[in-house]
Amino acid sequence: MWKIAGNWVIGVWRRSITQLPNYTITIFLFVVLVGCSSVDPVVKIGLVAPFEGAQRAVGYDVIYSARLAVREINQAGGIGGYRVALVALDDSGDPELARQTAVALAADPAVVAVLGHWLPETTAVAAPLYAQANLPFIHMGAPPFGPADPATLPADFVARYTAVTPFDEQPGPYAASTYAAFQQLWQALEQAEQQHGRLDRATVANLR
């Protein structure tokens, strides 16, 4: 099985999230569907990262790369006539919340792949649940999608990344690998649609 593994735009605003109450269990849902046509079919991509807690800087870093990648693919016409929606959930770096987010994504048949969880302890809990649901999962935060020096990023990428942030923020160590993972995912989704004439969880999972 293939291992790798919106027009709502709800940004991750640093000020608003940090001012929210600290609930025991909080799941933030962000859906990005850029350039959507109401008659186009939609596929969902899950993104799970720590948007709260001690590791929330990782979440802020990756959400903008994900938002940029989704905006670009939809502006280019989507994938085989499908528009892409990004469903981003917070696991706060907590294994139990990671388990809950994995269960929620697996229960939605429109989700065809997931990228996450950036931390070893949350990935270890979530990965088997994705496998059980035959939901392709891209393990983020480790090679080949680990951290990289932001100083080495091309100026064009930095400008495009900054343009989708609310406060002209600069990319961090996980920005490049997140964007790269989405580019690989787009290629895989295109292949699945071309091979099977449709795009869903089964066709993506059956890629060889």
C-alpha positions as CSV (number, residue, x, y, z in Angstrom):
1,M,0.0,0.0,0.0
2,W,1.2,3.5,-0.8
3,K,2.7,4.8,2.4
4,I,2.9,8.6,1.8
5,A,0.5,9.0,3.4
6,G,-10.5,25.5,0.0
7,N,-14.1,29.1,-0.7
8,W,-13.7,28.7,3.0
9,V,-10.4,30.2,4.2
10,I,-9.9,30.1,7.9
11,G,-6.3,31.2,8.8
12,V,-4.4,30.2,11.9
13,W,-4.1,33.5,13.7
14,R,-1.4,33.5,16.3
15,R,-3.1,36.0,18.5
16,S,-6.6,34.5,18.4
17,I,-5.4,31.0,19.2
18,T,-3.2,32.0,22.1
19,Q,-6.1,33.9,23.7
20,L,-8.5,30.9,23.6
21,P,-9.3,29.1,26.8
22,N,-7.1,26.1,27.6
23,Y,-9.7,23.4,27.4
24,T,-8.7,19.8,28.3
25,I,-9.6,18.6,24.8
26,T,-9.7,21.2,22.0
27,I,-9.7,20.4,18.3
28,F,-9.3,23.3,15.9
29,L,-10.8,22.7,12.5
30,F,-9.6,24.8,9.6
31,V,-10.9,24.2,6.0
32,V,-9.2,25.7,3.1
33,L,-10.9,25.5,-0.3
34,V,-9.4,28.2,-2.6
35,G,-11.0,29.0,-6.0
36,C,-13.9,26.6,-5.4
37,S,-16.6,26.0,-7.9
38,S,-19.8,24.7,-6.4
39,V,-20.2,22.1,-9.1
40,D,-16.7,20.7,-8.8
41,P,-16.2,17.5,-6.7
42,V,-14.0,17.9,-3.6
43,V,-11.4,15.7,-2.0
44,K,-10.1,16.4,1.5
45,I,-6.6,16.3,2.8
46,G,-6.1,16.0,6.5
47,L,-3.4,18.0,8.3
48,V,-2.7,17.3,12.0
49,A,-0.1,19.3,13.9
50,P,0.3,20.9,17.3
51,F,-1.5,24.3,16.9
52,E,-1.5,24.7,20.7
53,G,0.8,23.7,23.5
54,A,4.6,23.8,23.8
55,Q,5.1,22.8,20.1
56,R,2.6,25.2,18.6
57,A,5.4,27.0,16.6
58,V,5.5,23.9,14.5
59,G,1.8,24.2,13.8
60,Y,2.1,27.8,12.8
61,D,4.9,27.0,10.5
62,V,3.3,24.2,8.6
63,I,-0.2,25.5,8.3
64,Y,0.9,28.4,6.0
65,S,2.9,26.0,3.7
66,A,-0.2,23.8,3.5
67,R,-2.4,26.7,2.8
68,L,-0.1,27.9,0.1
69,A,0.1,24.5,-1.5
70,V,-3.7,24.1,-1.5
71,R,-4.3,27.6,-2.9
72,E,-1.9,27.0,-5.7
73,I,-3.2,23.6,-6.8
74,N,-6.8,24.9,-6.8
75,Q,-5.8,28.1,-8.7
76,A,-4.3,25.8,-11.2
77,G,-7.6,23.9,-11.7
78,G,-7.3,21.3,-9.0
79,I,-6.6,17.6,-9.7
80,G,-8.4,16.0,-12.6
81,G,-11.4,18.3,-12.0
82,Y,-11.4,17.8,-8.3
83,R,-10.9,20.7,-5.9
84,V,-8.9,20.2,-2.8
85,A,-10.0,21.0,0.8
86,L,-7.6,21.1,3.7
87,V,-8.9,19.9,7.0
88,A,-6.4,20.9,9.7
89,L,-6.8,19.5,13.2
90,D,-4.9,20.3,16.4
91,D,-3.4,17.5,18.4
92,S,-1.5,19.9,20.8
93,G,1.4,17.3,20.8
94,D,-0.8,15.1,23.0
95,P,-1.1,11.4,22.2
96,E,-4.7,11.1,23.3
97,L,-5.8,14.1,21.2
98,A,-3.8,12.7,18.3
99,R,-5.8,9.5,18.6
100,Q,-9.0,11.4,18.5
101,T,-8.0,13.4,15.5
102,A,-7.0,10.2,13.7
103,V,-10.3,8.6,14.4
104,A,-12.2,11.7,13.2
105,L,-10.3,11.8,9.9
106,A,-10.6,8.1,9.3
107,A,-14.4,8.4,9.8
108,D,-14.7,10.9,6.9
109,P,-14.6,9.0,3.6
110,A,-13.9,12.2,1.7
111,V,-10.5,12.4,3.4
112,V,-8.1,10.7,1.0
113,A,-4.7,11.3,2.7
114,V,-3.3,12.7,5.9
115,L,-0.1,14.6,6.7
116,G,1.0,14.7,10.4
117,H,1.8,14.6,13.3
118,W,5.4,16.0,13.6
119,L,6.1,14.4,17.0
120,P,7.2,10.8,17.5
121,E,4.8,10.2,20.4
122,T,1.7,11.5,18.5
123,T,2.7,9.8,15.2
124,A,3.1,6.4,17.0
125,V,-0.5,6.6,18.3
126,A,-2.1,7.9,15.1
127,A,-0.3,5.9,12.4
128,P,-1.8,2.5,13.2
129,L,-5.3,4.0,13.1
130,Y,-4.7,5.4,9.6
131,A,-3.4,2.0,8.5
132,Q,-6.4,0.3,9.9
133,A,-8.7,2.6,8.0
134,N,-6.6,2.2,4.8
135,L,-6.0,5.9,4.9
136,P,-2.7,7.0,3.3
137,F,-0.6,8.8,5.8
138,I,2.5,11.0,5.3
139,H,4.7,10.8,8.4
140,M,5.9,14.4,8.9
141,G,8.7,15.7,11.1
142,A,11.2,13.0,10.2
143,P,13.2,12.4,7.0
144,P,12.5,13.0,4.2
145,F,10.1,15.6,5.7
146,G,12.1,16.8,8.6
147,P,13.4,20.3,9.5
148,A,15.6,22.4,7.3
149,D,17.4,25.7,7.6
150,P,15.0,28.5,6.6
151,A,18.0,30.6,5.5
152,T,18.4,28.3,2.5
153,L,14.9,28.8,1.1
154,P,14.5,30.5,-2.3
155,A,13.4,34.1,-2.1
156,D,10.4,33.3,-4.3
157,F,9.1,30.6,-1.9
158,V,9.6,33.0,1.1
159,A,7.6,35.7,-0.7
160,R,4.7,33.3,-1.6
161,Y,4.7,31.9,2.0
162,T,4.7,35.3,3.6
163,A,1.8,36.4,1.3
164,V,-0.6,33.8,2.9
165,T,0.3,34.6,6.5
166,P,-1.8,37.2,8.4
167,F,1.2,39.1,9.8
168,D,3.9,38.7,7.1
169,E,5.5,35.9,9.0
170,Q,8.6,34.2,7.8
171,P,8.9,30.4,7.1
172,G,10.5,28.3,9.8
173,P,12.3,25.0,9.8
174,Y,9.3,22.9,8.7
175,A,7.9,25.1,6.0
176,A,10.0,23.7,3.1
177,S,9.4,20.0,3.9
178,T,5.7,20.6,4.4
179,Y,5.4,22.3,1.0
180,A,7.5,19.5,-0.6
181,A,5.2,16.8,0.9
182,F,2.2,18.5,-0.6
183,Q,3.8,18.6,-4.0
184,Q,4.5,14.9,-3.8
185,L,1.0,14.3,-2.7
186,W,-0.4,16.2,-5.7
187,Q,1.6,14.0,-8.0
188,A,0.2,10.9,-6.4
189,L,-3.4,12.1,-6.5
190,E,-3.0,12.9,-10.2
191,Q,-1.6,9.4,-10.8
192,A,-4.5,7.9,-8.9
193,E,-7.1,9.9,-10.9
194,Q,-5.5,9.0,-14.2
195,Q,-5.2,5.3,-13.4
196,H,-8.8,4.9,-12.0
197,G,-10.8,7.7,-13.5
198,R,-11.8,8.9,-10.0
199,L,-10.2,10.2,-6.9
200,D,-11.1,8.7,-3.5
201,R,-9.4,7.0,-0.6
202,A,-9.4,3.6,-2.2
203,T,-7.7,4.7,-5.5
204,V,-5.1,6.7,-3.6
205,A,-4.4,3.8,-1.2
206,N,-4.0,1.4,-4.0
207,L,-1.2,3.3,-5.7
208,R,2.0,1.2,-6.1
